[in-house]
Amino acid sequence: MSNNNGLIRLDANKLAGLDLDELAPYPDEIVLSGKSQHQTHHFDHDELLVAAYQAAPALLDLKDYPQDEFMYLLSGKIIITDKDGLAEEFLPGQAFMLKKGFCGTFEMQGNVRKIAIMNGDKYSPLSEQ
């Protein structure tokens, strides 16, 4: 977790997807296709949750996304399509913010790995929604 000096080091092995913790599967009702298999490591979980996240290819149907989440893509490809059908693609090295309340699909292609930052006080995995 964080140091008393206010520094949070993001371990390179965790960012590479090594030794991450398994997460509970996504709820069946949001998995449109693919595997419900994903892992994470929380570097810090205080006011902000700072995490490495990895997932197998999957297409998720998101309704009223529970929090604001900043994502920096390390590998794979993410395609986000809003409820009006507008699709946006993200590749490694790109960053984006998924706003609380988002409705649409979230497609992960390839081995998706990302750095995620969100409100730590309000964080709840999608598997617990």
Residue pairs with C-beta under 8 A, 6 or more apart in sequence:
1 8
1 42
1 43
1 44
1 45
1 46
2 8
2 44
2 46
3 9
8 43
8 44
8 50
9 43
10 43
10 50
10 52
10 115
11 41
11 43
13 19
14 20
14 41
14 43
14 52
15 52
15 74
15 113
15 115
16 113
17 39
17 52
17 54
17 75
17 111
17 113
19 41
20 39
20 40
20 41
20 52
20 54
21 39
21 40
21 41
22 38
22 39
23 38
23 39
23 40
23 125
23 127
24 125
24 127
24 128
25 31
25 36
25 37
25 127
26 36
26 38
26 58
26 60
26 126
26 127
27 126
27 127
27 129
28 36
29 61
30 60
30 61
30 62
30 63
30 126
31 58
31 59
31 60
31 61
32 59
32 60
32 61
32 105
33 58
33 59
34 56
34 57
34 58
34 59
34 108
35 56
35 57
35 58
36 58
37 55
37 56
37 58
38 53
38 54
38 55
38 56
39 53
39 54
39 55
40 51
40 52
40 53
40 54
41 51
41 52
42 49
42 50
42 51
43 50
43 51
43 52
44 50
44 120
45 120
45 123
46 120
47 119
47 120
47 121
48 117
48 118
48 119
48 120
49 116
49 117
49 118
49 119
49 120
49 123
50 115
50 116
50 117
51 115
51 116
51 117
52 113
52 114
52 115
52 116
53 112
53 113
53 114
53 115
53 116
54 111
54 112
54 113
54 114
55 76
55 108
55 111
55 112
56 108
56 111
57 76
57 108
57 109
57 110
57 111
57 112
58 107
58 108
59 105
59 106
59 107
59 108
60 105
60 106
60 107
60 108
60 126
61 105
62 102
62 103
62 104
62 105
62 106
62 126
63 103
64 101
64 102
64 103
65 98
65 99
65 100
65 101
65 102
65 103
66 100
66 122
66 124
66 126
66 129
67 100
67 118
67 119
67 122
67 123
67 124
68 97
68 98
68 99
68 100
68 118
68 119
69 97
69 98
69 116
69 117
69 118
70 95
70 96
70 97
70 116
70 117
70 118
71 78
71 90
71 95
71 96
71 97
71 98
71 114
71 115
71 116
72 94
72 95
72 114
72 115
73 90
73 91
73 92
73 93
73 94
73 95
73 112
73 113
73 114
74 92
74 113
74 114
74 115
75 92
75 110
75 111
75 112
75 113
76 92
76 108
76 109
76 110
76 111
76 112
76 113
77 89
77 90
77 91
77 108
77 109
77 110
77 112
78 89
78 90
78 106
78 107
78 108
78 109
78 112
78 114
79 87
79 88
79 89
79 90
79 105
79 107
79 109
80 87
80 88
80 90
80 96
80 98
80 104
80 105
80 106
80 107
81 87
81 88
81 104
81 105
81 107
82 102
82 103
82 104
83 103
83 104
88 96
90 96
98 106
